[in-house]
Amino acid sequence: MSRVYLGLGTNVGDRLKYLNDAIKHIEQFENTEIVKISNVYETRPWGYTNQNDFLNLCVSIETNLKPQELLQKCLEVEINLKRERIIRWGPRTIDIDILVYDDIICNGEKLTLPHPRIQERAFVLIPLIDLKEDLTIKGRLLKDWLSELDAEEVKEYIGNE
């Protein structure tokens, strides 16, 4: 089985419910098992900033799905949870990104592995560190990438929706 790390984010409606619903869908993927779920973090929007704050987390899974099959399953979950793609990096009920899939490196039309902007996003690095502190991306430890970013805007989520 392959070890995969997924990033989940939401900033519309009942954010915690969308994260939990997405995890329930992922648990139903054939030949897939959730290994660990990170803490939930609240973060300011990235890219398009005129929107609500996000809740983000990462999930490690083991799966026999191939990368393209997993991508299709993740897109189906987004559709099922009413994701609308109106503005790039805009508001969303749920976003599921394949961040790392084993040691695969690919630059496909629909899928790039590892995710091309991991090292630029503290809201991805911090929950990934929760899952695997010694994970390396592009030859560097996550904490080394994180040391180059402003992580003060990423706060562990304690509140209620």
DSSP file (Angstrom, degrees, kcal/mol; ACC not computed):
  #  RESIDUE AA STRUCTURE BP1 BP2  ACC     N-H-->O    O-->H-N    N-H-->O    O-->H-N    TCO  KAPPA ALPHA  PHI   PSI    X-CA   Y-CA   Z-CA
    1    1 A M              0   0    0      0, 0.0     2,-0.3     0, 0.0    63,-0.2   0.000 360.0 360.0 360.0 151.1    0.0    0.0    0.0
    2    2 A S  E     -A   63   0A   0     61,-2.9    61,-2.1    63,-0.1     2,-0.5  -0.703 360.0-131.1 -95.1 144.9    1.1    3.6   -0.7
    3    3 A R  E     +A   62   0A   0     -2,-0.3    99,-3.1    59,-0.2     2,-0.4  -0.855  32.7 179.2 -95.6 126.9    1.4    6.2    2.0
    4    4 A V  E     -AB  61 101A   0     57,-2.6    57,-2.8    -2,-0.5     2,-0.5  -0.959  20.6-149.9-131.2 144.5   -0.3    9.5    1.0
    5    5 A Y  E     -AB  60 100A   0     95,-2.7    94,-2.7    -2,-0.4    95,-1.4  -0.973  16.0-167.5-117.1 127.6   -0.8   12.8    2.7
    6    6 A L  E     -AB  59  98A   0     53,-3.0    53,-2.2    -2,-0.5     2,-0.5  -0.866  10.6-147.4-113.1 146.0   -3.9   14.8    2.0
    7    7 A G  E     -AB  58  97A   0     90,-2.7    90,-2.9    -2,-0.3     2,-0.4  -0.957  15.0-168.0-111.3 132.6   -4.6   18.5    2.8
    8    8 A L  E     +AB  57  96A   0     49,-3.0    49,-2.0    -2,-0.5     2,-0.3  -0.953   9.6 170.9-121.3 139.6   -8.2   19.5    3.6
    9    9 A G  E     +AB  56  95A   0     86,-1.8    86,-1.7    -2,-0.4     2,-0.3  -0.995   5.7 171.1-147.2 151.7   -9.5   23.1    3.9
   10   10 A T  E     +A   55   0A   0     45,-1.7    45,-2.6    -2,-0.3    83,-0.2  -0.983  15.7 169.1-156.6 146.1  -12.8   24.9    4.2
   11   11 A N        +     0   0    0     81,-2.4     2,-0.4    -2,-0.3    41,-0.3   0.152  56.7  88.8-146.0  23.9  -14.1   28.4    4.9
   12   12 A V  S    S-     0   0    0     80,-0.7     6,-0.2    81,-0.2    -1,-0.0  -0.973  90.7 -31.2-125.6 137.5  -17.8   28.2    4.1
   13   13 A G  S    S+     0   0    0     -2,-0.4     2,-1.6     1,-0.1     3,-0.1  -0.246 125.3   3.7  64.7-142.4  -20.7   27.4    6.4
   14   14 A D  S  > S-     0   0    0      1,-0.2     4,-2.1     2,-0.1     3,-0.2  -0.632  73.6-174.9 -80.9  88.1  -20.1   24.9    9.2
   15   15 A R  H  > S+     0   0    0     -2,-1.6     4,-2.2     1,-0.2    -1,-0.2   0.877  77.7  50.6 -58.4 -44.3  -16.4   24.4    8.5
   16   16 A L  H  > S+     0   0    0      1,-0.2     4,-2.6     2,-0.2    -1,-0.2   0.892 109.3  52.1 -63.7 -39.0  -15.8   21.7   11.1
   17   17 A K  H  > S+     0   0    0     -3,-0.2     4,-3.0     2,-0.2     5,-0.2   0.910 107.6  52.0 -63.6 -41.8  -18.7   19.7    9.7
   18   18 A Y  H  X S+     0   0    0     -4,-2.1     4,-2.3     2,-0.2    -2,-0.2   0.909 110.6  48.3 -62.0 -40.9  -17.3   19.9    6.2
   19   19 A L  H  X S+     0   0    0     -4,-2.2     4,-2.2     2,-0.2    -2,-0.2   0.950 114.3  45.6 -62.4 -47.3  -14.0   18.6    7.4
   20   20 A N  H  X S+     0   0    0     -4,-2.6     4,-2.2     1,-0.2    -2,-0.2   0.891 112.3  51.0 -64.4 -39.3  -15.6   15.8    9.3
   21   21 A D  H  X S+     0   0    0     -4,-3.0     4,-2.1     2,-0.2    -1,-0.2   0.909 109.5  50.8 -64.0 -41.1  -17.9   14.9    6.3
   22   22 A A  H  X S+     0   0    0     -4,-2.3     4,-2.5    -5,-0.2    -2,-0.2   0.917 109.2  50.8 -62.5 -42.1  -14.9   14.8    4.0
   23   23 A I  H  X S+     0   0    0     -4,-2.2     4,-2.4     1,-0.2    -1,-0.2   0.906 107.9  53.2 -62.3 -41.2  -13.0   12.5    6.3
   24   24 A K  H  X S+     0   0    0     -4,-2.2     4,-0.7     1,-0.2    -1,-0.2   0.900 110.0  48.2 -60.9 -39.7  -16.0   10.2    6.4
   25   25 A H  H >< S+     0   0    0     -4,-2.1     3,-1.2     1,-0.2     4,-0.4   0.929 110.2  51.1 -64.7 -44.5  -16.1   10.1    2.6
   26   26 A I  H >< S+     0   0    0     -4,-2.5     3,-1.6     1,-0.3    -2,-0.2   0.882 103.2  59.7 -61.4 -38.2  -12.3    9.3    2.5
   27   27 A E  H 3< S+     0   0    0     -4,-2.4    -1,-0.3     1,-0.3    -2,-0.2   0.762 102.4  55.4 -59.7 -24.1  -12.8    6.5    5.0
   28   28 A Q  T << S+     0   0    0     -3,-1.2    -1,-0.3    -4,-0.7    -2,-0.2   0.528  77.0 117.6 -89.3  -6.7  -15.2    4.9    2.4
   29   29 A F  S X  S-     0   0    0     -3,-1.6     3,-1.0    -4,-0.4    41,-0.0  -0.383  75.3-107.6 -60.5 135.9  -12.6    4.9   -0.4
   30   30 A E  T 3  S+     0   0    0      1,-0.2    34,-0.3    -2,-0.0    35,-0.2  -0.341  98.6   9.2 -65.0 147.8  -12.0    1.3   -1.5
   31   31 A N  T 3  S+     0   0    0      1,-0.2    33,-2.0    32,-0.1    34,-0.4   0.818 106.6 117.3  53.2  37.0   -8.6   -0.2   -0.5
   32   32 A T  E <   -C   63   0A   0     -3,-1.0     2,-0.4    31,-0.2    31,-0.2  -0.996  41.4-174.2-138.2 138.4   -7.9    2.9    1.7
   33   33 A E  E     -C   62   0A   0     29,-2.9    29,-2.6    -2,-0.4     2,-0.5  -0.998  25.5-128.0-133.1 132.2   -7.3    3.3    5.4
   34   34 A I  E     -C   61   0A   0     -2,-0.4    27,-0.3    27,-0.2     3,-0.1  -0.675  25.2-179.2 -76.3 127.2   -6.9    6.5    7.4
   35   35 A V  E     -     0   0A   0     25,-3.0     2,-0.3    -2,-0.5    26,-0.2   0.857  61.6 -10.1 -93.8 -45.0   -3.7    6.3    9.4
   36   36 A K  E     -C   60   0A   0     24,-1.5    24,-2.8     2,-0.0     2,-0.4  -0.991  52.1-148.8-159.1 147.2   -3.7    9.6   11.3
   37   37 A I  E     -C   59   0A   0     -2,-0.3    22,-0.2    22,-0.2     3,-0.1  -0.978  23.1-134.3-120.7 132.6   -5.5   13.0   11.3
   38   38 A S        -     0   0    0     20,-2.9    90,-0.1    -2,-0.4     2,-0.0  -0.136  34.4 -82.9 -72.8 173.9   -3.7   16.2   12.3
   39   39 A N        -     0   0    0     88,-0.1     2,-0.4     1,-0.1    19,-0.4  -0.309  51.1-105.7 -64.1 163.3   -5.0   18.8   14.6
   40   40 A V        -     0   0    0    117,-0.3   117,-3.2    17,-0.1     2,-0.4  -0.814  36.9-163.3 -96.5 137.3   -7.3   21.4   13.0
   41   41 A Y  E     -DE  56 156A   0     15,-2.9    15,-2.9    -2,-0.4     2,-0.5  -0.946  13.8-141.6-124.0 142.7   -5.9   24.8   12.4
   42   42 A E  E     +DE  55 155A   0    113,-3.4   113,-2.3    -2,-0.4     2,-0.3  -0.889  31.8 173.7-102.0 132.1   -7.6   28.1   11.7
   43   43 A T  E     -D   54   0A   0     11,-2.4    11,-2.9    -2,-0.5   111,-0.1  -0.949  34.3-106.4-139.9 154.2   -5.8   30.3    9.1
   44   44 A R        -     0   0    0     -2,-0.3     9,-0.1   109,-0.3    79,-0.1  -0.423  55.6 -86.3 -71.3 154.6   -6.2   33.5    7.2
   45   45 A P        -     0   0    0      0, 0.0     2,-0.4     0, 0.0    -1,-0.1  -0.272  40.5-147.4 -63.9 152.7   -7.0   33.1    3.5
   46   46 A W        -     0   0    0     43,-0.2     2,-1.3     2,-0.2    75,-0.0  -0.942  69.1  -0.2-122.3 140.8   -4.1   32.7    1.1
   47   47 A G  S    S+     0   0    0     -2,-0.4     2,-0.8     2,-0.1    42,-0.1  -0.677 133.6  40.3  84.6 -95.4   -4.1   34.0   -2.5
   48   48 A Y  S    S-     0   0    0     -2,-1.3    -2,-0.2    41,-0.4    39,-0.0  -0.812  74.2-178.8 -87.7 111.5   -7.5   35.6   -2.7
   49   49 A T        +     0   0    0     -2,-0.8     2,-1.8     1,-0.2    -1,-0.1   0.531  53.2  93.4 -98.1  -6.4   -7.8   37.2    0.7
   50   50 A N  S    S+     0   0    0      2,-0.0     2,-0.3     0, 0.0    -1,-0.2  -0.463  77.0  76.5 -87.3  67.6  -11.2   38.8    0.7
   51   51 A Q  S    S-     0   0    0     -2,-1.8     3,-0.1    39,-0.1    39,-0.0  -0.949  87.4 -66.8-161.5 173.2  -13.0   35.9    2.3
   52   52 A N        -     0   0    0     -2,-0.3   -40,-0.0   -41,-0.3     2,-0.0  -0.215  59.8 -89.2 -68.3 159.2  -13.5   34.1    5.6
   53   53 A D        -     0   0    0     -9,-0.1     2,-0.2     1,-0.1    -9,-0.2  -0.302  45.8-124.9 -65.1 154.9  -10.8   32.3    7.6
   54   54 A F  E     - D   0  43A   0    -11,-2.9   -11,-2.4    -3,-0.1     2,-0.5  -0.656   4.7-142.0 -99.9 153.6  -10.1   28.7    6.8
   55   55 A L  E     -AD  10  42A   0    -45,-2.6   -45,-1.7    -2,-0.2     2,-0.3  -0.978  31.7-176.8-105.6 133.4  -10.0   25.5    8.9
   56   56 A N  E     +AD   9  41A   0    -15,-2.9   -15,-2.9    -2,-0.5     2,-0.3  -0.955  13.5 159.0-131.1 148.7   -7.3   23.2    7.7
   57   57 A L  E     -A    8   0A   0    -49,-2.0   -49,-3.0    -2,-0.3     2,-0.3  -0.960  26.2-132.3-153.4 168.6   -6.0   19.8    8.6
   58   58 A C  E     -A    7   0A   0    -19,-0.4   -20,-2.9    -2,-0.3     2,-0.4  -0.935  13.5-159.3-125.1 153.1   -4.0   17.0    7.0
   59   59 A V  E     -AC   6  37A   0    -53,-2.2   -53,-3.0    -2,-0.3     2,-0.5  -0.993   7.4-149.2-131.1 134.1   -4.7   13.3    6.8
   60   60 A S  E     +AC   5  36A   0    -24,-2.8   -25,-3.0    -2,-0.4   -24,-1.5  -0.904  25.9 176.0-101.5 135.6   -2.3   10.4    6.2
   61   61 A I  E     -AC   4  34A   0    -57,-2.8   -57,-2.6    -2,-0.5     2,-0.4  -0.905  28.4-139.8-131.0 159.3   -3.8    7.4    4.5
   62   62 A E  E     +AC   3  33A   0    -29,-2.6   -29,-2.9    -2,-0.3     2,-0.3  -0.989  37.3 164.8-115.2 133.3   -2.6    4.1    3.1
   63   63 A T  E     -AC   2  32A   0    -61,-2.1   -61,-2.9    -2,-0.4   -31,-0.2  -0.986  46.8-151.5-148.7 154.1   -4.2    3.2   -0.2
   64   64 A N        +     0   0    0    -33,-2.0     2,-0.2    -2,-0.3   -32,-0.1   0.373  68.5 113.7-100.6  -1.1   -4.0    0.9   -3.2
   65   65 A L  S    S-     0   0    0    -34,-0.4   -63,-0.1   -35,-0.2    -2,-0.1  -0.479  71.9-120.2 -68.1 140.3   -5.6    3.5   -5.4
   66   66 A K     >  -     0   0    0     -2,-0.2     4,-2.8     1,-0.1     5,-0.3  -0.408  32.3-100.6 -73.3 158.8   -3.3    4.9   -8.0
   67   67 A P  H  > S+     0   0    0      0, 0.0     4,-2.5     0, 0.0     5,-0.2   0.885 123.2  46.3 -52.1 -45.5   -2.6    8.7   -7.9
   68   68 A Q  H  > S+     0   0    0      2,-0.2     4,-2.1     1,-0.2     5,-0.1   0.871 112.7  50.6 -67.3 -35.8   -5.1    9.5  -10.7
   69   69 A E  H  > S+     0   0    0     -3,-0.2     4,-2.2     2,-0.2    -1,-0.2   0.919 111.6  47.9 -65.6 -42.7   -7.8    7.3   -9.1
   70   70 A L  H  X S+     0   0    0     -4,-2.8     4,-2.5     2,-0.2    -2,-0.2   0.909 109.5  53.1 -64.5 -42.1   -7.3    8.9   -5.8
   71   71 A L  H  X S+     0   0    0     -4,-2.5     4,-2.5    -5,-0.3    -1,-0.2   0.927 108.8  49.8 -57.8 -45.0   -7.5   12.4   -7.4
   72   72 A Q  H  X S+     0   0    0     -4,-2.1     4,-2.0     1,-0.2    -1,-0.2   0.905 110.4  50.0 -61.6 -41.8  -10.8   11.4   -9.0
   73   73 A K  H  X S+     0   0    0     -4,-2.2     4,-1.8     2,-0.2    -1,-0.2   0.903 110.6  49.8 -62.7 -41.5  -12.2   10.2   -5.7
   74   74 A C  H  X S+     0   0    0     -4,-2.5     4,-2.1     1,-0.2    -2,-0.2   0.904 109.9  50.5 -65.1 -41.0  -11.1   13.4   -3.9
   75   75 A L  H  X S+     0   0    0     -4,-2.5     4,-2.3     1,-0.2    -1,-0.2   0.872 107.7  54.3 -64.0 -36.5  -12.8   15.5   -6.7
   76   76 A E  H  X S+     0   0    0     -4,-2.0     4,-2.7     2,-0.2    -1,-0.2   0.882 107.0  50.7 -64.2 -38.4  -16.0   13.4   -6.2
   77   77 A V  H  X S+     0   0    0     -4,-1.8     4,-2.1     2,-0.2    -2,-0.2   0.927 108.9  51.5 -64.3 -44.0  -16.0   14.2   -2.5
   78   78 A E  H  <>S+     0   0    0     -4,-2.1     5,-2.9     1,-0.2    -2,-0.2   0.919 112.4  45.9 -57.8 -44.1  -15.6   17.9   -3.3
   79   79 A I  H ><5S+     0   0    0     -4,-2.3     3,-1.9     1,-0.2    -1,-0.2   0.926 110.8  52.8 -63.8 -45.1  -18.6   17.7   -5.7
   80   80 A N  H 3<5S+     0   0    0     -4,-2.7    -1,-0.2     1,-0.3    -2,-0.2   0.835 109.1  49.9 -60.1 -33.4  -20.6   15.7   -3.2
   81   81 A L  T 3<5S-     0   0    0     -4,-2.1    -1,-0.3    -5,-0.1    -2,-0.2   0.119 122.7-106.9 -96.1  20.6  -20.0   18.4   -0.5
   82   82 A K  T < 5 +     0   0    0     -3,-1.9    -3,-0.2     1,-0.2     2,-0.2   0.779  51.5 177.3  67.3  32.8  -21.1   21.2   -3.0
   83   83 A R      < -     0   0    0     -5,-2.9     2,-0.4    -6,-0.2    -1,-0.2  -0.502   9.9-163.2 -66.2 133.3  -17.7   22.7   -3.8
   84   84 A E        -     0   0    0     -2,-0.2     2,-1.0     7,-0.2     3,-0.3  -0.982  12.1-149.9-119.9 132.4  -18.0   25.4   -6.4
   85   85 A R        +     0   0    0     -2,-0.4     3,-0.1     1,-0.2     7,-0.1  -0.779  48.0 130.4-103.7  89.6  -14.9   26.7   -8.3
   86   86 A I  S    S+     0   0    0     -2,-1.0     2,-0.4     1,-0.4    -1,-0.2   0.821  70.0  26.8-105.3 -49.5  -15.7   30.3   -9.0
   87   87 A I  S >  S-     0   0    0     -3,-0.3     3,-2.5     4,-0.2    -1,-0.4  -0.964  89.5-107.7-119.3 132.6  -12.6   32.2   -7.9
   88   88 A R  T 3  S+     0   0    0     -2,-0.4   -40,-0.1     1,-0.3    -3,-0.0  -0.397 108.9   2.8 -58.8 131.2   -9.1   30.7   -7.8
   89   89 A W  T 3  S+     0   0    0      1,-0.2   -41,-0.4   -42,-0.1    -1,-0.3   0.708 110.2 140.1  61.7  23.1   -8.2   30.2   -4.2
   90   90 A G    <   -     0   0    0     -3,-2.5    -1,-0.2     1,-0.2   -39,-0.1  -0.095  59.3 -49.4 -87.1-173.6  -11.7   31.5   -3.4
   91   91 A P        +     0   0    0      0, 0.0     2,-0.3     0, 0.0    -5,-0.3  -0.187  62.7 176.0 -56.9 146.2  -14.3   30.4   -0.8
   92   92 A R        -     0   0    0      1,-0.1   -81,-2.4    -3,-0.1   -80,-0.7  -0.991  42.1-140.9-155.7 145.6  -15.0   26.7   -0.7
   93   93 A T  S    S-     0   0    0     -2,-0.3     2,-0.3     1,-0.3   -81,-0.2   0.877  95.3  -8.4 -69.7 -38.2  -17.1   24.2    1.3
   94   94 A I        -     0   0    0    -84,-0.1     2,-0.4   -16,-0.1    -1,-0.3  -0.967  56.6-168.6-159.3 143.9  -14.1   21.7    1.0
   95   95 A D  E     -B    9   0A   0    -86,-1.7   -86,-1.8    -2,-0.3     2,-0.5  -0.998   8.1-170.0-132.0 129.1  -10.8   21.5   -0.8
   96   96 A I  E     -B    8   0A   0     -2,-0.4     2,-0.4   -88,-0.2   -88,-0.2  -0.969   7.6-175.7-123.9 116.4   -8.9   18.2   -0.8
   97   97 A D  E     -B    7   0A   0    -90,-2.9   -90,-2.7    -2,-0.5     2,-0.8  -0.906  26.9-133.6-111.0 137.0   -5.4   18.2   -2.1
   98   98 A I  E     +B    6   0A   0     -2,-0.4   -92,-0.2   -92,-0.2    14,-0.2  -0.820  31.5 174.9 -81.9 114.2   -3.0   15.3   -2.6
   99   99 A L  E     +     0   0A   0    -94,-2.7    16,-2.7    -2,-0.8     2,-0.4   0.908  61.8   4.1 -89.9 -49.3    0.1   16.7   -1.1
  100  100 A V  E     -B    5   0A   0    -95,-1.4   -95,-2.7    14,-0.2     2,-0.5  -0.999  54.0-169.7-142.0 135.3    2.5   13.7   -1.2
  101  101 A Y  E >   -B    4   0A   0      3,-0.4     3,-2.3    -2,-0.4   -97,-0.2  -0.903  63.8 -68.1-128.1 101.3    2.0   10.2   -2.6
  102  102 A D  T 3  S-     0   0    0    -99,-3.1    -1,-0.2    -2,-0.5   -97,-0.1  -0.266  99.2 -42.5  47.2-134.3    4.9    8.0   -1.5
  103  103 A D  T 3  S+     0   0    0     -3,-0.1    -1,-0.3     2,-0.1     2,-0.2   0.104  96.8 141.5-106.3  20.4    8.0    9.3   -3.2
  104  104 A I    <   -     0   0    0     -3,-2.3     2,-0.5     1,-0.0    -3,-0.4  -0.413  32.0-167.6 -69.7 134.1    6.3    9.9   -6.6
  105  105 A I        +     0   0    0     -2,-0.2     2,-0.3    -5,-0.1    -2,-0.1  -0.991  21.5 152.1-119.2 122.1    7.3   13.0   -8.5
  106  106 A C  E     -F  113   0B   0      7,-2.1     7,-2.5    -2,-0.5     2,-0.1  -0.996  35.9-159.8-149.5 151.8    5.1   13.9  -11.4
  107  107 A N  E     +F  112   0B   0     -2,-0.3     5,-0.2     5,-0.2     2,-0.0  -0.561  35.9 163.1-128.2  65.2    4.1   17.0  -13.3
  108  108 A G        -     0   0    0      3,-2.4    -2,-0.1    -2,-0.1     0, 0.0  -0.236  52.6-105.7 -81.1 172.2    0.9   15.9  -15.0
  109  109 A E  S    S+     0   0    0      1,-0.2     3,-0.1    -2,-0.0    -1,-0.1   0.875 119.2  20.3 -64.2 -38.4   -1.8   18.1  -16.5
  110  110 A K  S    S+     0   0    0      1,-0.2     2,-0.4     0, 0.0    -1,-0.2   0.573 128.2  41.9-108.5 -13.3   -4.2   17.4  -13.6
  111  111 A L        -     0   0    0      2,-0.0    -3,-2.4     4,-0.0     2,-0.5  -0.978  53.6-174.4-144.6 126.3   -1.9   16.3  -10.8
  112  112 A T  E     -F  107   0B   0     -2,-0.4    -5,-0.2    -5,-0.2   -14,-0.1  -0.982  28.0-127.1-117.8 129.0    1.5   17.5   -9.7
  113  113 A L  E    S+F  106   0B   0     -7,-2.5    -7,-2.1    -2,-0.5     2,-0.2  -0.986  91.0  26.9-129.0 137.7    3.3   15.5   -6.9
  114  114 A P  S    S-     0   0    0      0, 0.0   -14,-0.2     0, 0.0   -15,-0.1   0.723 114.8 -95.4 -62.8 166.4    4.4   16.6   -4.5
  115  115 A H    >   -     0   0    0    -16,-2.7     3,-1.3    -2,-0.2     4,-0.3  -0.235  35.6-128.0 -51.2 133.1    1.9   19.4   -4.4
  116  116 A P  T 3  S+     0   0    0      0, 0.0    -1,-0.2     0, 0.0     3,-0.1   0.647  99.2  40.3 -67.6 -15.3    3.8   22.4   -6.0
  117  117 A R  T >  S+     0   0    0      1,-0.1     3,-1.4     2,-0.1     4,-0.5   0.197  74.6 112.1-119.9  18.1    3.1   24.9   -3.2
  118  118 A I  G X  S+     0   0    0     -3,-1.3     3,-1.8     1,-0.3     7,-0.3   0.939  79.1  53.1 -53.3 -49.1    3.6   22.9    0.0
  119  119 A Q  G 3  S+     0   0    0     -4,-0.3    -1,-0.3     1,-0.3    29,-0.1   0.598 106.4  54.4 -68.6 -10.1    6.7   24.8    1.0
  120  120 A E  G <  S+     0   0    0     -3,-1.4     2,-0.6     1,-0.1    -1,-0.3   0.475  96.9  74.4 -96.6  -4.3    5.0   28.1    0.6
  121  121 A R    X>  -     0   0    0     -3,-1.8     4,-2.4    -4,-0.5     3,-1.5  -0.885  49.1-175.4-125.4 103.7    2.1   27.4    2.9
  122  122 A A  H 3> S+     0   0    0     -2,-0.6     4,-2.6     1,-0.3    -1,-0.2   0.840  88.7  65.5 -61.2 -32.1    2.4   27.3    6.7
  123  123 A F  H 34 S+     0   0    0      1,-0.2    -1,-0.3     2,-0.2   -82,-0.1   0.624 110.6  37.2 -69.2 -11.1   -1.2   26.1    6.9
  124  124 A V  H <> S+     0   0    0     -3,-1.5     4,-1.9    -6,-0.2    -2,-0.2   0.774 115.4  51.7 -99.7 -44.0   -0.1   22.9    5.1
  125  125 A L  H  X S+     0   0    0     -4,-2.4     4,-2.4    -7,-0.3    -2,-0.2   0.902 105.7  54.6 -62.4 -43.0    3.3   22.4    6.7
  126  126 A I  H  X S+     0   0    0     -4,-2.6     4,-1.4     1,-0.2    -1,-0.2   0.945 112.0  41.1 -63.1 -50.3    2.1   22.7   10.3
  127  127 A P  H  > S+     0   0    0      0, 0.0     4,-1.1     0, 0.0    -1,-0.2   0.842 113.0  56.2 -67.5 -28.3   -0.6   20.0   10.1
  128  128 A L  H  X S+     0   0    0     -4,-1.9     4,-2.6     1,-0.2     3,-0.5   0.905 103.5  53.8 -65.0 -39.2    1.8   17.8    8.1
  129  129 A I  H  < S+     0   0    0     -4,-2.4    -1,-0.2     1,-0.2     4,-0.2   0.864 101.7  60.0 -62.0 -35.2    4.4   18.0   10.9
  130  130 A D  H  < S+     0   0    0     -4,-1.4    -1,-0.2     1,-0.2     3,-0.2   0.877 112.0  40.3 -55.3 -37.2    1.6   16.8   13.2
  131  131 A L  H  < S+     0   0    0     -4,-1.1     2,-0.2    -3,-0.5    -2,-0.2   0.889 137.2   0.7 -83.3 -41.8    1.5   13.6   11.1
  132  132 A K    ><  -     0   0    0     -4,-2.6     3,-1.8     1,-0.1    -1,-0.2  -0.722  56.7-169.8-155.9  96.1    5.1   13.0   10.3
  133  133 A E  T 3  S+     0   0    0      1,-0.3    10,-0.4    -2,-0.2     9,-0.3   0.797  89.1  49.5 -59.6 -32.8    7.8   15.3   11.7
  134  134 A D  T 3  S+     0   0    0      7,-0.1    -1,-0.3     8,-0.1     2,-0.2   0.204  78.4 131.3 -97.4  17.8   10.6   13.8    9.6
  135  135 A L    <   -     0   0    0     -3,-1.8     7,-1.7    -7,-0.1     2,-0.4  -0.476  45.0-150.0 -67.1 136.4    8.8   14.0    6.3
  136  136 A T  E     -G  141   0C   0      5,-0.2     2,-0.4    -2,-0.2     5,-0.2  -0.904  11.2-167.3-112.4 142.2   10.9   15.6    3.6
  137  137 A I  E >  S-G  140   0C   0      3,-2.9     3,-1.7    -2,-0.4     8,-0.0  -0.997  77.7 -10.4-125.7 126.3    9.6   17.6    0.6
  138  138 A K  T 3  S-     0   0    0     -2,-0.4    -1,-0.1     1,-0.3     3,-0.1   0.874 132.8 -51.5  52.6  39.5   11.9   18.4   -2.3
  139  139 A G  T 3  S+     0   0    0      1,-0.2     2,-0.3    -3,-0.0    -1,-0.3   0.502 119.8  96.2  82.0   5.1   14.9   17.2   -0.2
  140  140 A R  E <  S-G  137   0C   0     -3,-1.7    -3,-2.9     2,-0.0    -1,-0.2  -0.953  76.5-106.9-130.1 148.7   14.2   19.3    2.9
  141  141 A L  E >>  -G  136   0C   0     -2,-0.3     4,-1.7    -5,-0.2     3,-0.6  -0.370  32.0-118.6 -66.0 149.0   12.5   18.6    6.2
  142  142 A L  H 3> S+     0   0    0     -7,-1.7     4,-2.8    -9,-0.3     5,-0.2   0.900 114.2  55.9 -55.2 -43.6    9.1   20.3    6.7
  143  143 A K  H 3> S+     0   0    0    -10,-0.4     4,-1.7     1,-0.2    -1,-0.2   0.809 103.9  54.9 -63.6 -28.6   10.4   22.3    9.7
  144  144 A D  H <4 S+     0   0    0     -3,-0.6     4,-0.4     2,-0.2    -1,-0.2   0.909 110.4  44.7 -70.4 -41.2   13.1   23.7    7.5
  145  145 A W  H >< S+     0   0    0     -4,-1.7     3,-1.6     1,-0.2    -2,-0.2   0.930 112.5  53.3 -62.4 -44.5   10.6   24.9    5.0
  146  146 A L  H >< S+     0   0    0     -4,-2.8     3,-2.1     1,-0.3    -2,-0.2   0.832  96.1  66.5 -61.9 -33.8    8.4   26.2    7.8
  147  147 A S  T 3< S+     0   0    0     -4,-1.7    -1,-0.3     1,-0.3    -2,-0.2   0.694  98.1  55.2 -63.2 -16.9   11.3   28.2    9.3
  148  148 A E  T <  S+     0   0    0     -3,-1.6    -1,-0.3    -4,-0.4     2,-0.2   0.437 102.4  72.1 -92.9  -1.3   11.3   30.4    6.2
  149  149 A L  S <  S-     0   0    0     -3,-2.1     2,-0.9    -4,-0.2   -28,-0.1  -0.720  85.9-111.2-115.2 162.1    7.6   31.3    6.6
  150  150 A D        +     0   0    0     -2,-0.2     3,-0.4     1,-0.1   -28,-0.2  -0.832  38.9 170.4 -88.7 106.0    5.4   33.5    8.9
  151  151 A A    >   +     0   0    0     -2,-0.9     3,-1.6     1,-0.2    -1,-0.1   0.349  48.6  99.3 -99.7   5.3    3.5   30.8   10.8
  152  152 A E  T 3  S+     0   0    0      1,-0.3    -1,-0.2     3,-0.0    -2,-0.0   0.740  76.5  60.0 -67.3 -21.7    2.0   33.2   13.4
  153  153 A E  T 3  S+     0   0    0     -3,-0.4     2,-0.8     1,-0.1  -109,-0.3   0.568  86.5  87.3 -81.2  -8.4   -1.3   33.3   11.5
  154  154 A V    <   +     0   0    0     -3,-1.6     2,-0.4  -111,-0.1  -111,-0.2  -0.828  60.3 176.4 -97.6 109.7   -1.8   29.6   11.8
  155  155 A K  E     -E   42   0A   0   -113,-2.3  -113,-3.4    -2,-0.8     2,-0.1  -0.919  36.6-108.5-117.8 137.0   -3.6   28.9   15.1
  156  156 A E  E     -E   41   0A   0     -2,-0.4     2,-0.5  -115,-0.2  -115,-0.3  -0.422  41.4-119.6 -60.0 135.1   -4.7   25.5   16.5
  157  157 A Y        +     0   0    0   -117,-3.2  -117,-0.3     1,-0.2    -1,-0.1  -0.677  48.1 154.0 -85.3 123.7   -8.5   25.5   16.3
  158  158 A I        +     0   0    0     -2,-0.5    -1,-0.2     2,-0.1    -2,-0.0   0.566  44.0  94.8-118.6 -20.9  -10.2   25.1   19.7
  159  159 A G        -     0   0    0      1,-0.1     2,-0.3     2,-0.0    -2,-0.0   0.110  69.3-112.7 -73.9-178.9  -13.6   26.9   19.1
  160  160 A N              0   0    0      1,-0.1    -1,-0.1  -144,-0.0    -2,-0.1  -0.819 360.0 360.0-110.3 153.3  -17.0   25.7   18.1
  161  161 A E              0   0    0     -2,-0.3  -146,-0.1  -147,-0.0    -1,-0.1   0.468 360.0 360.0 -79.0 360.0  -18.8   26.5   14.8
